[in-house]
Amino acid sequence: MGNFVDRVTITAKAGNGGNGSTSFHREKFVINGGPDGGDGGNGGDVLFFADPNMHTLLDFRFRSKYTAENGEDGKANRCTGRRGNDMLIKVPVGTVILDDNSNRVMADMDKPSETRLLLKGGKGGWGNQHFATATRQAPNFARPGIKTEIRILRLELKTIADAGLIGYPNVGKSSILSVVTSARPKVGNYHFTTLTPNLGIIRRFGKDIVLADIPGLIEGAAEGAGLGHDFLRHVERTRLLLHVVDVSGSEGRDPVDDLDHINSELDRYGDLGKLPQIIVCNKIDLPDAEQNLKRIRLLAEGMGCPVFPVSAATHQGFDELIDETARQLESLPPVLHYKEEEIPEESIDLDAFDISMEEGVYIVSGPGMDRLIESVNFEDVESLNWFHRTLRRLGVIDALRSAGAQEGSTVRIAGMEFDFIE
């Protein structure tokens, strides 16, 4: 496969929010200054950029973990911590980003130089300045920042082209691309000369047509034979297929059978068999070509596909082929854009909790319990009182009582154990 990589899995994580600060104003001649702990900074976001200068996902083979910077903790004098730096990940144009766990499309990076925000950084926690009340004038606790989760993302590069050259290896696809465009793909008289999709541009009727040479299609490609799975995905975006056959049968194969086999593979790989086709009969200058051309015309008539005999070696027949390609593209739908499925941010109910029992210990668990414990200064009486009032406000005390907890029963919250007190 060389240096061409079109499918990788990476991990990405937005930055955690910084913790709020517990601080009190200190100034000469000012006695018992009030709380002035600043808020934590927000964590950095994870963004993706469609880089027109990238053509492969090879870089991700050498680096697969991407993490945005955490927000800084708050500081004294009501100073908010610095926001974490974003993580910008560059991908080739045409990269589809999927959530690996749900297989849902998060973004289709099909527009050059487009930037998309995919993972949002955690919010910074509140400093103790926010917890001051008329009866609690010196809160000795603050709130931690929101922690973010690691996400597993799958990146798939799907070539963006108006028309794709498909067919068996060594039927002349690369040669045709080099004739009709300024592209200079590797050309050789052996199978799988082309190991990466090559692109070229044709100018016709005042418009540009992007033409792709799609390698790797042989019988069994839909099951991964040859280079099938690696490159069938590059056919998905094309609006029109130029199905190239060796009409001379110079490889010892029947061109009619070749046509049938490749179309069968397209039918078995999603909806690719429904794409419109133009049949390109290459090597018309060789012996036996005319006889096979008649057979292909009969088959194509039933398929409703136009047939164009050409020769990449003598450069004949391409004007008519390009004209027909441009005419068909005029009325075809635009290049496929993969519908993005919104993956909602995990709406965590920090007030939700569950109570279970294990070996005589009442266990209180829930998404907000860890965060609540992190907010408490267990060496400060006022903070402990706030902790107990918060448990009562959330209904934890009543729920424990309903579950059978009595004065002195052991309660475990986020790994810490307490005696149950009414």
C-alpha positions in Angstrom: 0.0 0.0 0.0 3.1 2.3 0.2 2.5 5.6 2.0 -1.2 5.7 1.2 -3.4 5.2 4.3 -7.1 5.8 4.1 -8.5 4.4 7.3 -7.3 4.9 10.9 -8.5 4.9 14.4 -7.4 7.5 16.9 -8.3 8.7 20.4 -9.2 12.3 21.1 -9.9 14.1 24.4 -11.0 17.7 25.1 -9.3 19.4 28.0 -10.6 19.2 31.5 -12.0 22.3 33.1 -9.7 23.9 35.7 -10.7 23.7 39.4 -12.1 26.7 41.2 -9.8 28.3 43.8 -10.3 28.5 47.6 -8.8 31.8 48.6 -9.5 34.8 50.9 -8.7 38.4 50.4 -5.5 39.4 52.2 -4.5 43.1 52.4 -2.8 45.2 55.0 -5.2 46.8 57.5 -8.0 44.6 56.1 -9.2 42.1 58.7 -10.9 38.9 57.7 -11.1 39.6 54.0 -13.9 37.8 52.2 -13.6 34.9 49.7 -11.9 35.8 46.4 -11.2 32.5 44.8 -11.4 32.7 41.0 -13.0 30.2 38.7 -11.1 27.6 36.8 -10.5 28.1 33.1 -12.4 26.0 30.5 -10.6 23.1 28.9 -9.5 23.4 25.2 -11.6 22.0 22.4 -10.7 19.4 19.8 -11.2 20.7 16.2 -10.6 19.2 12.8 -9.3 21.1 9.8 -9.7 19.9 6.1 -6.2 20.5 4.7 -6.1 20.7 0.9 -2.4 19.8 1.0 -2.9 16.4 2.7 -3.8 13.3 0.6 -3.4 10.4 3.0 -4.0 9.5 6.7 -0.4 8.2 7.0 0.5 10.7 9.7 -2.0 9.1 12.0 -0.1 5.8 11.9 2.7 7.5 13.8 0.5 9.5 16.2 -2.9 8.3 17.4 -3.5 10.1 20.6 -4.7 13.7 20.6 -5.5 15.7 23.8 -6.4 19.4 24.2 -4.9 21.3 27.1 -6.7 21.4 30.4 -7.9 24.7 31.8 -5.9 26.3 34.5 -7.1 26.4 38.1 -8.6 29.6 39.4 -6.4 32.0 41.4 -6.7 34.5 44.2 -8.1 38.0 43.8 -11.0 36.5 41.7 -8.6 35.7 38.9 -10.0 33.1 36.4 -7.7 30.4 35.3 -6.4 30.5 31.7 -8.4 28.6 29.1 -6.7 25.5 27.8 -5.3 25.6 24.2 -7.3 23.9 21.5 -6.1 20.8 19.7 -6.3 21.2 15.9 -6.2 18.0 14.0 -5.5 18.3 10.2 -7.1 15.7 7.9 -7.3 15.4 4.1 -10.3 16.8 2.3 -12.9 14.0 2.0 -12.2 12.5 5.4 -15.3 11.2 7.2 -15.1 11.2 11.0 -17.1 8.5 12.8 -17.6 7.7 16.5 -16.1 4.3 16.7 -18.4 3.0 19.4 -21.8 4.0 17.8 -20.6 4.1 14.2 -22.3 7.5 13.7 -20.9 10.1 11.4 -19.7 13.1 13.4 -18.4 15.2 10.5 -17.8 15.0 6.8 -14.7 17.1 6.0 -15.5 17.5 2.3 -14.9 21.3 2.1 -11.3 22.5 1.7 -10.0 24.6 4.6 -13.1 23.9 6.7 -12.7 23.8 10.5 -15.1 21.8 12.6 -15.4 21.7 16.4 -16.1 18.1 17.5 -15.2 17.8 21.2 -16.0 20.6 23.6 -13.7 21.3 26.5 -14.9 20.9 30.1 -16.2 23.9 32.0 -14.1 25.4 34.7 -15.2 25.0 38.3 -16.5 27.8 40.5 -14.2 29.5 43.0 -15.3 29.9 46.7 -16.4 33.5 46.0 -19.6 32.0 44.6 -20.5 30.1 47.8 -20.5 33.0 50.2 -23.9 33.7 51.8 -25.2 35.8 54.6 -24.7 32.9 57.0 -21.7 31.4 55.3 -19.3 34.3 54.9 -16.1 32.3 54.7 -16.6 29.2 52.5 -13.5 27.1 52.6 -14.3 25.0 49.5 -14.7 25.4 45.7 -16.0 23.4 42.8 -13.8 21.2 40.6 -13.8 21.6 36.8 -15.7 19.2 34.5 -13.6 16.3 33.4 -14.0 15.1 29.8 -14.0 11.6 28.4 -11.6 10.0 25.9 -13.4 9.4 22.6 -12.4 6.8 20.0 -12.7 8.2 16.5 -12.5 6.4 13.1 -11.2 8.4 10.2 -12.1 7.2 6.7 -10.8 9.0 3.6 -13.3 8.8 0.7 -12.0 10.4 -2.5 -14.1 13.3 -3.8 -14.5 13.1 -7.6 -17.1 13.7 -10.2 -16.3 10.6 -12.1 -14.4 7.4 -11.3 -12.5 5.0 -13.6 -13.2 1.5 -12.5 -12.4 -1.9 -13.8 -10.1 -4.9 -13.6 -6.3 -4.3 -13.0 -4.3 -3.6 -16.1 -7.2 -2.6 -18.4 -5.7 0.9 -18.9 -7.4 3.1 -16.3 -4.2 5.0 -15.4 -3.2 5.3 -19.0 -6.6 6.9 -19.8 -6.2 9.3 -16.8 -2.9 10.4 -18.1 -4.3 10.9 -21.6 -7.4 13.0 -20.7 -5.8 15.0 -17.8 -2.4 16.4 -16.8 -2.1 13.7 -14.0 0.9 11.5 -14.3 0.0 8.2 -12.5 2.3 5.3 -12.4 1.7 3.2 -15.5 3.0 -0.4 -15.9 2.1 -3.6 -17.7 1.3 -5.6 -14.5 -1.5 -6.0 -12.0 -2.0 -3.4 -9.2 0.4 -0.9 -10.7 -1.9 1.7 -9.1 -2.1 1.4 -5.3 -3.6 4.7 -4.5 -6.5 6.7 -6.0 -5.2 9.2 -8.5 -7.0 12.4 -9.4 -7.0 14.5 -12.5 -9.0 17.4 -13.8 -10.7 17.8 -17.2 -11.9 21.2 -18.5 -15.0 20.8 -20.6 -17.8 23.2 -21.5 -16.3 25.8 -19.2 -16.4 23.5 -16.1 -13.9 21.4 -14.3 -14.5 17.6 -14.0 -12.6 15.8 -11.3 -11.7 12.3 -12.5 -10.4 9.5 -10.2 -8.6 6.4 -11.1 -9.9 3.8 -8.6 -7.7 0.7 -8.4 -8.2 -2.7 -6.8 -11.4 -4.0 -8.2 -11.4 -7.7 -9.0 -13.9 -10.5 -8.5 -14.4 -10.8 -4.7 -13.6 -7.2 -4.0 -16.7 -6.7 -1.9 -15.3 -9.4 0.5 -11.9 -7.7 0.5 -10.2 -9.7 -2.3 -7.4 -7.9 -4.1 -7.5 -4.3 -2.8 -11.3 -4.3 -2.7 -12.3 -3.0 0.7 -9.4 -0.6 0.7 -10.7 1.2 -2.4 -14.3 0.5 -2.9 -15.0 3.2 -0.4 -13.4 5.7 -2.8 -16.1 4.9 -5.4 -18.9 5.9 -3.0 -18.6 9.7 -3.6 -18.3 9.5 -7.4 -21.4 10.7 -9.4 -20.6 8.8 -12.5 -18.6 5.6 -13.2 -16.5 5.2 -16.3 -16.3 1.4 -16.5 -13.1 0.5 -18.4 -12.8 -3.0 -20.0 -10.0 -4.4 -22.1 -12.0 -5.0 -25.2 -9.2 -6.9 -26.9 -9.1 -9.5 -24.2 -5.3 -9.2 -24.2 -5.1 -10.4 -20.6 -6.7 -13.7 -21.5 -10.1 -12.7 -19.9 -13.4 -12.2 -21.6 -14.3 -8.5 -21.5 -18.0 -9.3 -21.2 -17.4 -11.5 -18.1 -15.2 -8.7 -16.7 -18.1 -6.2 -17.0 -20.5 -8.6 -15.3 -18.1 -9.4 -12.4 -17.2 -5.8 -11.6 -20.9 -4.8 -11.6 -21.7 -7.7 -9.3 -19.1 -6.4 -6.9 -20.6 -3.0 -7.0 -24.1 -4.4 -6.3 -22.7 -6.2 -3.2 -21.0 -3.2 -1.8 -23.9 -0.9 -0.7 -25.7 1.1 -3.5 -22.7 1.5 -5.8 -24.5 -0.7 -8.5 -27.1 2.1 -8.8 -24.5 4.7 -10.0 -24.8 5.6 -13.7 -22.1 4.2 -15.9 -20.4 4.8 -19.2 -18.7 1.7 -20.6 -15.2 2.6 -21.9 -13.8 -0.1 -24.3 -10.1 0.4 -24.2 -7.4 -1.1 -26.5 -9.7 -0.9 -29.5 -6.6 -0.8 -31.7 -5.7 -4.4 -30.8 -6.8 -7.6 -32.6 -10.1 -9.2 -31.7 -11.3 -5.8 -30.3 -14.0 -5.2 -32.9 -15.6 -8.6 -32.4 -15.8 -8.2 -28.6 -17.1 -4.6 -29.0 -20.2 -5.9 -30.7 -20.9 -8.3 -27.8 -20.4 -5.5 -25.3 -22.7 -3.2 -27.2 -25.5 -5.9 -27.0 -25.0 -6.2 -23.2 -24.8 -2.4 -22.7 -28.0 -2.0 -24.6 -29.9 -4.0 -21.9 -28.1 -2.0 -19.2 -29.0 1.4 -20.7 -25.3 2.4 -20.8 -23.5 4.2 -23.6 -20.4 2.6 -25.0 -17.3 4.4 -26.2 -14.4 2.5 -27.9 -11.1 4.2 -27.2 -7.4 3.6 -27.3 -5.1 5.1 -24.7 -2.1 4.0 -26.8 -3.2 5.9 -29.9 -5.2 8.6 -28.1 -8.3 7.9 -30.2 -12.0 8.3 -29.2 -11.6 10.5 -26.1 -13.3 13.7 -27.3 -16.6 11.9 -27.6 -16.2 10.2 -24.2 -15.4 13.4 -22.4 -18.3 15.2 -24.1 -20.7 12.5 -22.9 -19.2 12.5 -19.4 -19.7 16.3 -19.1 -23.3 16.1 -20.4 -24.3 13.4 -17.9 -22.7 15.2 -15.0 -24.8 18.3 -15.8 -28.0 16.5 -14.7 -26.6 14.3 -11.9 -26.9 15.1 -8.2 -23.8 16.8 -6.5 -21.0 14.8 -4.9 -22.3 12.8 -2.0 -22.1 14.5 1.4 -22.4 12.0 4.3 -25.2 13.0 6.6 -23.9 13.9 10.0 -25.7 12.4 13.0 -25.7 14.7 16.0 -24.2 13.0 18.9 -25.6 14.9 21.8 -23.2 16.0 24.6 -23.6 13.7 27.5 -26.3 15.5 29.5 -25.1 14.3 32.9 -27.7 14.9 35.7 -25.3 15.8 38.5 -28.2 15.5 41.0 -29.0 12.0 40.1 -27.9 9.1 42.4 -28.5 5.5 43.2 -28.3 3.6 46.5 -27.2 0.0 46.8 -25.9 -2.1 49.6 -22.7 -4.2 49.7 -21.6 -6.2 52.8 -23.6 -4.0 55.1 -22.4 -0.7 53.6 -24.8 1.7 51.9 -23.3 2.9 48.7 -24.4 6.2 47.1 -23.3 6.4 43.5 -24.1 8.9 40.7 -22.4 11.1 38.2 -22.3 14.1 40.5 -21.1 12.2 43.7 -17.4 12.2 42.7 -17.6 15.9 41.9 -19.4 16.7 45.2 -16.8 14.9 47.2 -14.0 16.8 45.4 -15.7 20.0 46.4 -15.5 19.4 50.1 -12.8 20.4 52.5 -13.0 17.7 55.1 -10.8 19.7 57.5 -13.3 22.6 57.6 -16.4 22.4 59.7 -18.3 24.9 57.5 -17.5 22.9 54.4 -18.7 19.7 56.1 -21.9 21.4 57.1 -22.4 22.5 53.5 -21.7 18.9 52.3 -24.4 17.5 54.7 -26.9 20.2 53.7 -26.3 19.4 50.0 -26.9 15.7 50.6 -30.2 16.6 52.3 -31.2 19.0 49.5 -30.5 16.3 46.9 -32.6 13.8 48.8 -29.8 11.5 49.6 -30.5 11.5 53.4 -34.1 10.7 52.9 -33.3 7.9 50.4 -30.8 6.4 52.7 -33.3 6.4 55.5 -35.9 4.7 53.2 -33.3 2.1 52.3 -33.0 1.2 56.0 -30.0 3.3 57.1 -30.0 4.1 60.8 -27.9 6.4 63.0 -24.3 5.2 62.8 -24.8 3.1 59.6 -21.8 3.1 57.3 -22.3 5.1 54.0 -19.8 5.1 51.2 -19.7 7.9 48.6 -17.0 8.0 45.9 -14.8 5.7 47.8 -15.1 7.6 51.1 -16.9 6.2 54.1 -19.0 8.1 56.6 -21.3 7.4 59.5 -25.0 8.1 58.8 -26.2 11.1 60.8 -29.8 12.3 60.6 
